[in-house]
Structure formats: C-alpha cells, structure tokens
Amino acid sequence: MTENLKDENYFGISCPNCGEFELSCTQFEEIILDKLSCPKCNSFLNFDNNKLVEISCPNCQEKKNCDWLEAVVTVGQTCDSCCKGTLHLFNSFYFKVEEYRCHKKILDVEKFREKKRADYWEIVTHFCGRKEFLSILKDGYIKAKPTGKFNKKAVCFTETPLVHAKRFREKFGNFGIAFFKHRVLNIGGQPAIYLTDDLIEAQKKLGFSDELKPFVNIIRRPNIAPSGKEKTRIDFSHEREWRVPANIRFDEIRPIGLVLPQGTEMDKFAGSNWFDLVEFTLEYTELNF
C-alpha cells in the first residue's frame, strides 16, 4: 500500500533498539494508528520534535502545521472547518483515498444500457493491467499493437457491459478505459470481423483492402475446419471485440471514464504508484457498475 513515496515528506524517528531511520508520511500515519510503536520491534518511538507535520482536510483542503504530539491527537479527527472531512497527514495514502471519497466523479452507466437487453450498451472498454493502465494515462494515449488474422496494429476493446466482464478482467487486467461507441466509430473504429477459412480463401482472388485487414479474425470450428485443421479451434467471437487501427490519443478522443477493481477505496488504490492512480481517477470520471 505504501509503494509510492516520491510525493511524500519524510520524518526522522529514533527507536531505542533499532536506532534512527526515516518514515514517509504514510508510514508515520500508520505508526500513529499503531500507538507509536516501532514497525520493527514494537518499542515506543522517539520523534524529531523540530520536524513539523502538515495536517490537512481532504474535503476543504484546510492545512495546518503541528508537531508530532499534536499530530497524534489530530489525525483521524473530523475537520473543524467543514465538519465533513477526516484529518490526515498531507499527501499520505490515507489523505489521497479520503480526497477521492470527497471529490470523486462517478458516471452512472445505467442510462447507456439497453433496458430490454442487459447484455448491450453504448460503451466499449479497453482492459489492461495496473502497470499498463498507469502508463497509458501518463502518456495520454493507447498504443496500437499487432492483432488479428493479418497481425495489423490496432487498439482492442470489448462492448461487453461491465457487469458481464469478469472473464475479461481475469484475462486482460482489472483496469479499464471506456469510450462511447459513436466516438470510436468517428475515428475509424468498428467491430472486429469473424470469417471462416472458406470465406477468407474466397477473398484471395481480389484480396483484402488494407483498411479492412486490421479488423479481420479467423473463426474456426472442428466441424467446418479445412482438411488437416479439424483439431484447431479458433473462436474469439465471445469477446465482442471492437478495434481502432491506430493509436488512440486522448487529446483527440477523451475517455468517458475509468474502470477500477471492485472493492473499497483502500482496495482499489492499494499497491504500487497509488498516488498517481488516485490523481488520474480524480482527473477522469470513474464508471460505476
């Protein structure tokens, strides 16, 4: 949970058994909650009295500097200024999670679902892992990669609604970037095309156009497979895939929202680069489901 320390302040402490070492503000807040005991040996810690601690309310952003003794009795209390936020060490993990709770934007996806068809909606999602997700948001674009029958570069999506996307999250990653279908169509995207071996063979005389190649997939079942390929089953039609045959730049088509792992806010953001993850989630809208 505390693997993103570049944006935090550090505090010098002293343990009678373990000597002197530093704690980030997140670690310091955890120590406060753990009755000021050493994380290594559980002895009572001595803190640098000359080091001031910045306490802040994630809701109203009210800040004040205090020594560590005052911090001990202040952290976790309700803010006197707004009476809504809980006070934390500024930019600690707990501060950022509380900031998300206070200022998050949630897109209700129900209005984009077909009322008579729970399996259909007007959104496509690019699923990926945490590392790729953060890299995409930092760079501001999704990089097209080789895919399909002709190994042409494209960005891949699924039109499967989030409530039915458990298998995609397990296969591709628990994070997602979502776009409206009509905006994807406007930049040259569309559903992937699934063709049998016979139909692909039938196109050889005239050939596939270069514009079409990024969208073509083989679909092959044993009972219709060409001779010698009866044991080779290829069928990804269940992924309900859409593709865009180019990089997707967010200054050209902005995501409508982000998909995060299910669970509490602590569960969603815990892990490496949590500070960046919270910042990006506050910048973009999160999709609920």
N, C-alpha and C positions, 0 to 999 in steps of 0.2 A: 504493500500500500504506500510505502514512503520512498519509492524509487525515482522521484522527480525532484531533486533538491536544488536545481540551478536557480529557482526563483525564490528561495527561502533564505532567511537570515540564520546565522549560527550563534550559539550561546556556549560559552565556556563553563564547564562544571567540574567538580572535583569529588571523587569518591575516596574515602579513607582506605579502601582495599585495592581499587583498580587504578588510582591515580587520576590525572587530568585528561579530559577529552572534550570534544565538542558535540553538541546536539543541534540538529536543524529545528526550526520552529515546530514542525510536525512532530518530531521526536520529543521535543520539550513539552508539547501539549499532551502527548501520550504519557510522559512522565508525571505531569501534573495530575492526570486522571488516575495514575497508578500510585498515588500517595508519595510522590517524590522519591521513589526507590530506584536504585541503580539497575539498569536493564541487564547488567552482567552478574551482579552478586546480591542484589536486593537491599544493599545497605543504604542508609539515608545519605542524600547527596548535598554537597555544598555548591552554591551557585555564585557566579560573579556578580556581586552587588552593584558594580559600576555599569553593568550592561542593562540598558533599558529595554523593555519588551513592548512591542507595539500591539495593542489590543484593538480589534475593530469589529463593528457590526456588519455582517454581510448584507443585511437588508437596507440600512440607511447609509452605510459606509462611514459612520461616525468612528473616529480614531482617537486614541489617547496613548501616551507613553507611561509606563509604570515599571517599578522594579519587580523582581520575580516573586517577592512575597505578596504584593498586591495582585500579580497575575494569578497566583494560586487561588485567591478567593474570588477573582473576577471571571476567569474562563468558565464558560458553561452557564453564566447568568444571563437573564433577559436584559436586552438593551434598555437603558432608562430613556433614551431619546425617542425611540419609535415604539417601544414596548412590544415588538414583534420578533426581531432577530435575536439570535443567541450569540453571545460574545465569544470570539476565538482569537488566537494569535494570527495576525495578518498574514495571509497567503499560505497558511498551513493547509494540509489536506482537508481538515475539518472545516476550515473557513471557506475553501473553494466549494466543497459539497453543499454547505449551507447557502452560499451565494447562488448556486444552481437552484436550490429549492425555492429561494426567494424571487429569482428573476427569470426562471426558465420559461421558454415559449413552447407550447405543445400544440401540434396540429392534429385536430380530430379527423381521422381518416374515414369515419363512417359516411360522411357526405359524398365520398368518392367511390363508394361501393354500390354495386347494383343491388337494389332492395330485394329483388326476386332471385338473385344469384349470388350466394355468399362466396363463390369461387372467382368472382370477377370484380375488377376495379380499374380506375383510370390512372394507375401508377405503376411504374417499373422500378426495380431496385437492383443495385449492384452490390452484392455481398462480398465481403472480404474479411481478413483477419485484422487484429488491432494494429499491428505494425504498418500494414499497407494502408489502412484507413487513415491513420495519422499522417502518413507520408502524402497521401492524396490531398488531404485538407491543407497541409502545409504548402504543397506545391501549387494548389489551385487547379488541378486537372487530373482526369483519369486517363492513364496511358493505354492506348490500344495495343493488344497483343495478338499473335498469330492464333487462329482458331478455325474450325470447320473443315469441310472437305478439301478446300484449296489452301488451307493454312494461311489465310489472309488476315491482316490485322484488323481488329475490331474491339470495341468495349462491349461486354456482355451484361445483360440484365435478365431478370425474370419478372413476368407480370403476375406471378402468384401472390395473392394477398398475404400480408404478414402473419395472419392467424393460421395460415396453412404452410408457413415457410420453415418449419422446424428442420426438415431434411436439408434445405439449402444452407441454413446456418451451421449445421453439423458438417457439411461438405466444404463450403467455401469460407466460412467465418461468421462470427457472431455480430458483426457490424455491417451496416448498410448505408448507402447513399441513394436517395429516392428522387425521381423526376416524374413530371406529368408526361403521359404518352404523347399528347399533341405537340409538346415541345421537342420531344425526341424525334417525332416524325418531321418536324420543321428543319432539323439539322441533318436529315438523311438517314435516320434510323427506321427500323421496322422489325416485324417478327422474323425470326430465322425460318428458313425453308427446309423441309424434310422431304427428300426424294429417294426412291428406291434405286437399286443398282440399274434396273431396266430403264428407268426414266433418265438417269444420268448418262447411260450408254446411248440413249436416243438423241441426246444433245450433241454428241461428238461431231456430227456432220457439220452443224453450223457453229457449235461451240458456245460456251457461256460468255456473256459480256463481262468485262472487268468489274462493272458496277454491281453485278449480281453475285459474283464469286464470294464476297465476304459473308453472305447470308446462307450459303448452301451447306446442308448437312446430309449425310447418308442415313437412311433408316433401313435397317435390315433385320428381318425375322427368319428363323431357320426354314419355315415352310415356303418362303419366297426367295430365299437366297440363291445366287447363281451356283452352278455346279462347282463343287470343291470348297464352297464357303458356307456350307449348311450349319457348321458349328460356330460360326462367327455372328453373334447377335450384337447389333448396334442400334440403340434406340434411346435418344435423349429428348423425345418429344414431351415427356412428362415435365421437363424443366420450363416449358412455355417461355422459351428464350426470345429476347429481343437483342438486336445488335445495332451499334453505330460504327461504321467503318472508318473511324478517325479518332484521335484524341478528343476528349470532351473537356473543354476549358470552361471554368466556372464564370469567367467574365463574359462568356457567350451564352451559356445556359446555366443558370443558378439552380442548385438542388432545392427542392421544396422542403427537404428535411433530412434528418439523420436517424438511423435505426441503431439503438444501443442494446446491449444484453438486457434481458429481463431481470428483475430483482429490485432491491433497494438502491438508493443513490450510492451508498457505500459500495455495493456490489458492482454497480455499473462502472465506476471510475477507478476502483482499486487496481493497482498494477503499475507497470512502467509508464512514464510520461503522463501521469494523471493530470498534472497542471494543464498541459496542452489540450488534453481531452475535454476537460471542463470548459476551457476557454472556447474551443471550437463549438461545443454544444450550446454554449450561451450565444455564440455568434449566429448559429443556424437554428432552425426550428427542429425540435425532436418529434418524431411520429409516435403516436400512442396506438396501442392495439391490445 
